[in-house]
């Protein structure tokens, strides 16, 4: 029950509801509802040159921000800011660049990056599934018993290429599926929990890629992309 307390203000009477129940009904602040926790630090394997690309992207964003500041100052000098669309556009663009610079900075400081040379993937042992292997994977969804079959190259961070000649697709090593597959051996079904639900994974074959397959699968290195707010 609520407690009722009487108070007098300027000769009038005010009834105040007091109690823990009333306080508990107050909605939480939005920042606690929608804040997404930062990813945990990780060791990320990248191709040689990735760190140079990352540094180049950050430098390009700094140049772009400086240009936008000039645009903002010029727009500011043109009059009433309430209807100055150029000023608002420049301000929004600066905020977008700042967000991306912050994301890149956090991404770099949070993680440990290990550069690898894909030419080493051509002759790796194939006893267990490792970074750089081509593997045929069977995935059976628990509950529906639906089966899927894929051929993956377990690749470095950010690789999304596919080879139309062989049907091989790149699977970044830090994806949930790759994390569940790495270390498995051939023909040993393993039950795992993936973001889409429980599944049974079976590695049907493991082999090394050919140089021609790598040439078709590995695209030029690009800086990371982050989801928009």
C-alpha positions in Angstrom: 0.0 0.0 0.0 1.0 3.6 -0.5 1.5 5.8 2.5 -0.4 9.1 2.4 1.2 12.2 3.9 -0.6 15.6 4.2 1.2 18.8 3.5 0.0 22.4 3.4 1.3 24.8 0.8 0.1 28.5 0.7 -3.0 27.6 2.8 -4.0 24.7 0.6 -3.8 21.0 1.3 -1.8 18.6 -0.8 -1.8 14.8 -0.4 1.5 13.2 -1.2 1.8 9.5 -2.1 5.0 8.1 -0.6 6.3 4.6 -0.9 8.9 2.3 -2.5 6.3 0.9 -4.9 5.7 4.4 -6.4 9.5 4.9 -6.8 9.9 1.5 -8.4 7.3 2.4 -11.1 9.5 5.2 -12.5 10.8 4.2 -15.9 14.6 3.6 -16.2 16.6 6.1 -18.1 17.0 5.5 -21.8 20.8 5.1 -21.7 20.4 2.0 -19.5 17.8 0.5 -21.9 19.6 1.0 -25.2 23.3 1.0 -24.4 25.0 -1.9 -26.1 28.0 -3.3 -24.2 31.3 -3.0 -25.8 32.7 -6.2 -27.3 35.3 -8.1 -25.2 39.0 -7.7 -26.2 40.1 -10.3 -28.7 43.1 -11.5 -30.7 42.3 -10.7 -34.3 44.2 -12.3 -37.2 44.6 -9.9 -40.2 46.6 -10.0 -43.4 49.9 -8.2 -43.7 49.2 -4.5 -44.3 46.0 -4.3 -42.3 47.5 -2.0 -39.7 48.8 0.3 -42.4 45.3 0.5 -43.9 43.8 1.2 -40.5 46.3 4.0 -39.9 45.6 5.4 -43.4 41.9 5.4 -42.8 42.3 7.3 -39.5 44.5 9.9 -41.2 42.0 10.3 -44.1 39.2 10.9 -41.5 41.3 13.6 -39.8 41.7 15.4 -43.1 38.0 15.1 -43.9 37.1 16.5 -40.5 39.3 19.5 -41.0 37.6 20.2 -44.4 34.2 19.9 -42.8 35.2 22.4 -40.0 36.1 24.9 -42.8 32.7 24.3 -44.4 31.0 24.8 -41.0 32.8 28.0 -40.3 31.9 29.3 -43.8 28.2 28.3 -43.4 28.1 30.0 -40.0 29.1 33.3 -41.5 26.1 33.2 -43.8 23.4 34.3 -41.4 20.6 32.9 -39.3 21.5 29.5 -38.0 17.9 28.5 -37.6 17.5 28.2 -41.3 21.1 27.6 -42.3 20.9 24.1 -43.8 24.6 24.2 -44.8 25.6 24.8 -41.2 23.4 21.9 -40.0 24.7 19.5 -42.7 28.3 20.3 -41.9 27.7 19.9 -38.1 26.0 16.5 -38.7 28.9 15.4 -41.0 31.5 16.3 -38.4 29.6 14.3 -35.8 29.5 11.3 -38.1 33.3 11.5 -38.8 33.9 11.9 -35.0 31.9 8.7 -34.3 33.8 6.7 -36.9 37.2 8.0 -35.6 36.1 7.0 -32.0 35.1 3.6 -33.3 38.4 3.0 -35.0 40.3 4.2 -32.0 38.4 1.9 -29.6 38.7 -1.0 -32.1 42.5 -0.6 -32.3 43.1 -0.1 -28.6 40.7 -2.9 -27.5 42.1 -5.7 -29.6 45.4 -7.4 -30.3 46.2 -7.7 -34.0 48.4 -10.5 -35.5 49.4 -10.1 -39.1 49.6 -13.4 -41.1 50.9 -14.2 -44.6 48.3 -16.3 -46.6 51.0 -18.0 -48.5 51.6 -20.1 -45.4 48.1 -21.5 -45.8 49.2 -23.5 -48.9 51.1 -26.1 -47.0 49.6 -26.3 -43.4 48.9 -29.7 -41.7 45.3 -30.7 -42.1 44.7 -32.9 -39.0 42.4 -30.3 -37.4 40.6 -27.2 -38.8 42.8 -24.1 -38.6 42.9 -20.6 -40.0 43.6 -20.8 -43.7 42.1 -24.2 -44.3 39.3 -25.0 -46.8 36.7 -27.2 -45.2 33.4 -28.8 -46.2 31.0 -28.3 -43.3 27.6 -29.9 -42.6 25.3 -28.0 -40.2 22.2 -29.6 -38.8 19.8 -27.3 -36.9 18.6 -28.9 -33.6 14.8 -28.8 -33.5 14.1 -28.7 -37.2 16.7 -31.3 -38.2 17.3 -29.2 -41.4 20.8 -29.8 -42.9 23.0 -27.3 -44.7 26.3 -27.9 -46.5 29.0 -25.2 -47.0 32.5 -25.0 -48.3 34.5 -22.4 -46.4 37.9 -20.8 -46.4 38.5 -19.9 -42.7 40.0 -16.5 -43.3 41.4 -13.5 -41.6 39.3 -10.6 -40.2 36.9 -8.9 -42.6 37.2 -11.3 -45.5 33.8 -11.8 -47.3 34.9 -13.0 -50.7 33.5 -16.0 -52.6 34.8 -18.1 -55.5 32.2 -18.8 -58.2 34.4 -21.5 -59.8 34.6 -23.7 -56.7 31.8 -22.4 -54.5 34.1 -21.6 -51.6 33.1 -18.7 -49.3 35.4 -16.8 -46.9 34.5 -17.3 -43.2 36.2 -14.8 -41.0 38.0 -16.6 -38.1 36.3 -14.3 -35.5 32.7 -15.1 -36.6 30.6 -17.2 -34.2 30.5 -20.1 -36.7 34.3 -20.1 -37.3 34.9 -20.0 -33.5 32.8 -23.1 -33.1 34.6 -24.9 -36.0 38.2 -24.2 -35.3 40.0 -27.1 -33.8 37.4 -29.7 -35.0 38.5 -32.9 -36.8 36.9 -34.7 -39.7 33.7 -36.7 -39.2 33.2 -36.0 -35.5 29.8 -34.3 -35.0 29.9 -31.6 -32.4 26.9 -29.9 -30.8 27.3 -26.1 -30.5 25.2 -23.0 -29.6 25.2 -20.4 -32.3 23.4 -17.0 -32.4 20.7 -18.6 -34.5 20.3 -21.5 -32.0 21.7 -25.0 -31.3 23.3 -26.9 -34.1 25.4 -30.0 -34.8 28.5 -29.3 -36.9 30.4 -31.9 -38.8 33.6 -31.3 -40.7 33.5 -33.5 -43.7 36.9 -32.6 -45.2 39.9 -30.3 -44.6 42.4 -29.3 -47.2 44.8 -26.5 -48.1 43.7 -23.8 -50.6 45.5 -23.4 -53.9 47.1 -20.1 -54.9 44.5 -19.6 -57.6 41.7 -19.9 -55.1 43.4 -17.4 -52.8 43.8 -15.0 -55.7 40.1 -15.2 -56.4 38.9 -15.1 -52.7 41.1 -12.5 -51.0 40.1 -8.9 -52.0 42.2 -5.8 -51.3 42.4 -5.0 -47.6 39.7 -2.5 -46.5 39.3 -0.7 -43.2 36.6 -2.1 -40.8 33.0 -1.0 -41.1 30.9 -0.3 -38.1 27.1 -0.4 -37.7 25.4 3.0 -37.8 23.8 4.2 -34.5 
